[in-house]
Amino acid sequence: MITAVSLLGITEYPEKRSQTIPILAIFILFMVVQPLLPKKRKAVSTTYLAVQMLLMIALYFIVPQVDYWAILLIPSIIYAVQVFSLEVGLLWVAIFTTVVSIIIVDRHGFGVALVYFAAYIFFASYAYLLEKTEITQAESQQLLVELKKSNQKLEALASNAEELATIKERNRLARELHDSVTQSMYSLTLLAAGWRRLAAKGDLLNVEDSFAEIEEVAQQALKEMRLLIYELRPLALANQGLLSALQHRLNAVEKRAGMEAYLVADDVLYLPAKVEEALYSIAVEALNNALKHASATSVTVKLHSSDSHIHMEVSDNGCGFDPLLLEESSGMGLKNIKERVEQLNGKLDITSTRDAGTKIKVEVEV
């Protein structure tokens, strides 16, 4: 564009070459150094635009017969819109338009001035949209980089969370091992040592009772060991579903501990993974209570659906307890059961009577 306008001005009016060529050379030199100007220094950009406009005015007054010198301001308009804010860029468009209108309308008419005004608006709009597009692309790239970094952080956090969960589970099993099995084995050691000393002294009275006590402690230790071994095995819930996982649990722990264990359920239950996991955990907590604390000989797990609700009941014939312990006690897993039910926005009902067993009922909407 600048080359075409320059050639027209030089060839059409050869007698003015000595004046137009130096000014055009300066104008083009300014255009060449334009990309090197610091955009953040607005004073430099303002000076640049003012000089370009003055050069255009000088060319017009040297050869006033032509109007195409005003075309030289189009690159400056594009530069103004890209460097300054939209308001300041439009202000420069208004200044250029006013100057061009003043010097052109008088000699070439309002129509010519209107053409340049339309051209200035068009190129200003183009430059603005181009600048916004480039800024949006840059922001999108930056956002993509930040998303990748965030994803890496999330993956690292997930990995740490898995490690923490593993450590937490190991610590829990270690506490269970210490609080139950280790204590039982220690009791067995003390009982055996005491009765061995009595036997060595010839005191064989109540031998049957002593062995019955040793057997009871050993049976309890065996139950605890089976429970811990089962918990160390991979969970079958994800691969087999809730019913199969519960049946596997009853077969592997309760029945092998000598308890009568039953699973009564609808043939097919289609549940979200979150609900299955929570119900399984609730059932396991209830079964653990029946096995470890209730001295139960029979336990039943019932599952059935009605409308959009799932009902689960775990009942045993154990020694029972005071349901108020749900709020007071930190043991027996009852708090864990309550928290699980609350996470599902479900309903929990615990019925227990001394020496009459316990029923834990859960209702969840799916």
For each residue, the residues with C-beta under 8 A, 3 or more apart:
1: 4 5 71 74 75
2: 5 6 27 28 31 72 75
3: 6 7
4: 1 7 8
5: 1 2 8 9 68 69 71 72
6: 2 3 9 10 24 28
7: 3 4 10 11
8: 4 5 11 12 66 68
9: 5 6 12 13 16 20 24 59 63 66 68 69
10: 6 7 13 14 17 20 21 24
11: 7 8 14
12: 8 9 66
13: 9 10 16 17 20 63 65 66
14: 10 11 17
15:
16: 9 13 19 20 62 63
17: 10 13 14 20 21
18: 21 22
19: 16 22 23 62
20: 9 10 13 16 17 23 24 59 62 63
21: 10 17 18 24 25
22: 18 19 25 26
23: 19 20 26 27 55 58 59 62
24: 6 9 10 20 21 27 28 59
25: 21 22 28 29
26: 22 23 29 30 55
27: 2 23 24 30 31 52 55 56 59 72
28: 2 6 24 25 31 32
29: 25 26 32 33
30: 26 27 33 34 48 51 52 55
31: 2 27 28 34 75
32: 28 29
33: 29 30 36 37
34: 30 31 37 48 75 79
35:
36: 33
37: 33 34 41 44 45 48
38: 41 44
39: 45 83
40:
41: 37 38 44 45
42: 45 46 83 84
43: 46 47
44: 37 38 41 47 48
45: 37 39 41 42 48 49 79 80 83 84
46: 42 43 49 50
47: 43 44 50 51
48: 30 34 37 44 45 51 52 79
49: 45 46 52 53 76 79 80 92
50: 46 47 53 54
51: 30 47 48 54 55
52: 27 30 48 49 55 56 72 73 76
53: 49 50 56 57 73 76 95 96 99
54: 50 51 57 58
55: 23 26 27 30 51 52 58 59 72
56: 27 52 53 59 60 69 70 72 73
57: 53 54 60 61 99 103
58: 23 54 55 61 62
59: 9 20 23 24 27 55 56 62 63 69 72
60: 56 57 63 64 66 67 69 70 103
61: 57 58 64 103
62: 16 19 20 23 58 59
63: 9 13 16 20 59 60 66 69
64: 60 61 107
65: 13
66: 8 9 12 13 60 63 69
67: 60 70 104 107 108 112 116
68: 5 8 9 71
69: 5 9 56 59 60 63 66 72
70: 56 60 67 73 100 104 116
71: 1 5 68 74 116 119
72: 2 5 27 52 55 56 59 69 75 76
73: 52 53 56 70 76 77 96 100 120
74: 1 71 77 78 119 120 123
75: 1 2 31 34 72 78 79
76: 49 52 53 72 73 79 80 92 96
77: 73 74 80 81 92 93 96 120 123 124 127
78: 74 75 81 82 123 124 126 127
79: 34 45 48 49 75 76 82 83 127
80: 45 49 76 77 83 84 88 89 92 93 124
81: 77 78 84 86 89 90 92 93 124 127 128 131
82: 78 79 89 127 130 131
83: 39 42 45 79 80 89
84: 42 45 80 81 87 88 89 92
85: 88 89
86: 81 89 90 128
87: 84 90 91
88: 80 84 85 91 92
89: 80 81 82 83 84 85 86 92 93 124 127 128
90: 81 86 87 93 94 124
91: 87 88 94 95
92: 49 76 77 80 81 84 88 89 95 96
93: 77 80 81 89 90 96 97 120 121 124
94: 90 91 97 98
95: 53 91 92 98 99
96: 53 73 76 77 92 93 99 100 120
97: 93 94 100 101 116 117 120
98: 94 95 101 102
99: 53 57 95 96 102 103
100: 70 73 96 97 103 104 113 116 117 120
101: 97 98 104 105 113 116 117
102: 98 99 105 106
103: 57 60 61 99 100 106 107
104: 67 70 100 101 107 108 112 113 116
105: 101 102 108 109 110 112 113
106: 102 103
107: 64 67 103 104
108: 67 104 105 112 113
109: 105 112 113
110: 105 113 114
111: 114 115
112: 67 104 105 108 109 115 116
113: 100 101 104 105 108 109 110 116 117
114: 110 111 117 118
115: 111 112 118 119
116: 67 70 71 97 100 101 104 112 113 119 120
117: 97 100 101 113 114 120 121
118: 114 115 121 122
119: 71 74 115 116 122 123
120: 73 74 77 93 96 97 100 116 117 123 124
121: 93 117 118 124 125
122: 118 119 125 126
123: 74 77 78 119 120 126 127
124: 77 78 80 81 89 90 93 120 121 127 128
125: 121 122 128 129
126: 78 122 123 129 130
127: 77 78 79 81 82 89 123 124 130 131
128: 81 86 89 124 125 131 132
129: 125 126 132 133
130: 82 126 127 133 134
131: 81 82 127 128 134 135
132: 128 129 135 136
133: 129 130 136 137
134: 130 131 137 138
135: 131 132 138 139
136: 132 133 139 140
137: 133 134 140 141
138: 134 135 141 142
139: 135 136 142 143
140: 136 137 143 144
141: 137 138 144 145
142: 138 139 145 146
143: 139 140 146 147
144: 140 141 147 148
145: 141 142 148 149
146: 142 143 149 150
147: 143 144 150 151
148: 144 145 151 152
149: 145 146 152 153
150: 146 147 153 154
151: 147 148 154 155
152: 148 149 155 156
153: 149 150 156 157
154: 150 151 157 158
155: 151 152 158 159
156: 152 153 159 160
157: 153 154 160 161
158: 154 155 161 162
159: 155 156 162 163
160: 156 157 163 164
161: 157 158 164 165
162: 158 159 165 166
163: 159 160 166 167
164: 160 161 167 168
165: 161 162 168 169
166: 162 163 169 170
167: 163 164 170 171
168: 164 165 171 172
169: 165 166 172 173
170: 166 167 173 174
171: 167 168 174 175
172: 168 169 175 176
173: 169 170 176 177 228 231 232
174: 170 171 177 178
175: 171 172 178 179
176: 172 173 179 180 181 224 227 228
177: 173 174 180 181 182 228
178: 174 175 181 182 183
179: 175 176 182 183
180: 176 177 183 184 220 221 224 292
181: 176 177 178 184 185 221 224 225 228
182: 177 178 179 185 186
183: 178 179 180 186 187
184: 180 181 187 188 217 218 220 221 224
185: 181 182 188 189 221
186: 182 183 189 190
187: 183 184 190 191 217
188: 184 185 191 192 214 217 218 221
189: 185 186 192 193
190: 186 187 193 194
191: 187 188 194 195 210 213 214 217
192: 188 189 195 196 214
193: 189 190 196 197
194: 190 191 197 198
195: 191 192 198 199 207 210 214
196: 192 193 199 200
197: 193 194 200 201
198: 194 195 201 203 204
199: 195 196 202 203 204 207
200: 196 197
201: 197 198
202: 199
203: 198 199
204: 198 199 207
205:
206: 209 210
207: 195 199 204 210 211
208: 211 212
209: 206 212 213
210: 191 195 206 207 213 214
211: 207 208 214 215
212: 208 209 215 216
213: 191 209 210 216 217
214: 188 191 192 195 210 211 217 218
215: 211 212 218 219
216: 212 213 219 220
217: 184 187 188 191 213 214 220 221
218: 184 188 214 215 221 222
219: 215 216 222 223 258
220: 180 184 216 217 223 224
221: 180 181 184 185 188 217 218 224 225
222: 218 219 225 226 257
223: 219 220 226 227 257 291 292
224: 176 180 181 184 220 221 227 228 292
225: 181 221 222 228 229
226: 222 223 229 230 252 253 256 257
227: 176 223 224 230 231 253 288 291 292
228: 173 176 177 181 224 225 231 232
229: 225 226 232 233
230: 226 227 233 249 252 253
231: 173 227 228
232: 173 228 229
233: 229 230 252
234:
235: 238 245
236: 239 240 244 245 248
237: 240 241 242 245 276 277 280
238: 235 273
239: 236
240: 236 237 244 245 248
241: 237 244 245 269 276
242: 237 245 246 269 271 276 279 280 303
243: 246 247 263 265 269 303
244: 236 240 241 247 248
245: 235 236 237 240 241 242 248 249 280
246: 242 243 249 250 263 265 280 283 301 303
247: 243 244 250 251 263
248: 236 240 244 245 251 252
249: 230 245 246 252 253 254 283 284 287
250: 246 247 253 254 255 261 262 263 287 299 301
251: 247 248 254 255 256 261
252: 226 230 233 248 249 255 256
253: 226 227 230 249 250 256 257 287 291
254: 249 250 251 257 259 261 287 290 291 299
255: 250 251 252 258 259 260 261
256: 226 251 252 253
257: 222 223 226 253 254 291
258: 219 255 297
259: 254 255 290 291 296 297 298 299
260: 255 297 298 299
261: 250 251 254 255 298 299 300 301
262: 250 298 299 300 301
263: 243 246 247 250 300 301 303
264: 300 301 302 303
265: 243 246 269 301 302 303 304
266: 269 303 304 305
267:
268:
269: 241 242 243 265 266 303 305 310
270:
271: 242 275 276 279 310 366
272: 275 276 366
273: 238 276 277
274: 277 278 344
275: 271 272 278 279 310 344 364 366
276: 237 241 242 271 272 273 279 280
277: 237 273 274 280 281
278: 274 275 281 282 340 341 343 344 364
279: 242 271 275 276 282 283 303 310 312 362 364
280: 237 242 245 246 276 277 283 284
281: 277 278 284 285 336 340
282: 278 279 285 286 312 314 337 340 341 360 362
283: 246 249 279 280 286 287 301 312 314
284: 249 280 281 287 288
285: 281 282 288 289 333 334 336 337 340
286: 282 283 289 290 314 333 337 358 360
287: 249 250 253 254 283 284 290 291 299 301 314
288: 227 284 285 291 292 333
289: 285 286 292 293 294 332 333 334 358
290: 254 259 286 287 293 294 296 299 314 316 318 358
291: 223 227 253 254 257 259 287 288 294 296 299
292: 180 223 224 227 288 289
293: 289 290 318 321 332
294: 289 290 291 316 318 319 320 321 357 358
295: 318 319
296: 259 290 291 299 316 317 318 319 357
297: 258 259 260 317
298: 259 260 261 262 316 317
299: 250 254 259 260 261 262 287 290 291 296 314 315 316 317
300: 261 262 263 264 313 314 315 316
301: 246 250 261 262 263 264 265 283 287 312 313 314
302: 264 265 311 312 313 314 315
303: 242 243 246 263 264 265 266 269 279 310 311 312
304: 265 266 310 311
305: 266 269 309 310 311
306: 309 311
307:
308: 365 366
309: 305 306 363 364 365 366
310: 269 271 275 279 303 304 305 363 364 365 366
311: 302 303 304 305 306 361 362 363
312: 279 282 283 301 302 303 361 362 364
313: 300 301 302 359 360 361 362
314: 282 283 286 287 290 299 300 301 302 359 360
315: 299 300 302 357 358 359 360
316: 290 294 296 298 299 300 357 358
317: 296 297 298 299 357
318: 290 293 294 295 296 357 358
319: 294 295 296 354 355
320: 294 352 353 354 355 356 357 358
321: 293 294 325 332 352 354 358
322: 325 352 354
323: 326 350 351 352
324: 327 328
325: 321 322 328 329 332 334
326: 323 329 334 335 338 350
327: 324
328: 324 325
329: 325 326 332 334 335
330: 335
331: 334
332: 289 293 321 325 329
333: 285 286 288 289 336 337
334: 285 289 325 326 329 331 337 338 350
335: 326 329 330 338 339
336: 281 285 333 339 340
337: 282 285 286 333 334 340 341 348 360
338: 326 334 335 341 342 348
339: 335 336 342 343
340: 278 281 282 285 336 337 343 344
341: 278 282 337 338 344 346 347 348 362 364
342: 338 339 345 346
343: 278 339 340
344: 274 275 278 340 341 364
345: 342 364 365
346: 341 342 362 363 364 365
347: 341 362 363 364
348: 337 338 341 360 361 362
349: 359 360 361 362
350: 323 326 334 358 359 360 361
351: 323 358 359 361
352: 320 321 322 323 356 357 358 359
353: 320 356 357
354: 319 320 321 322
355: 319 320
356: 320 352 353
357: 294 296 315 316 317 318 320 352 353
358: 286 289 290 294 315 316 318 320 321 350 351 352
359: 313 314 315 349 350 351 352
360: 282 286 313 314 315 337 348 349 350
361: 311 312 313 348 349 350 351
362: 279 282 311 312 313 341 346 347 348 349
363: 309 310 311 346 347
364: 275 278 279 309 310 312 341 344 345 346 347
365: 308 309 310 345 346
366: 271 272 275 308 309 310
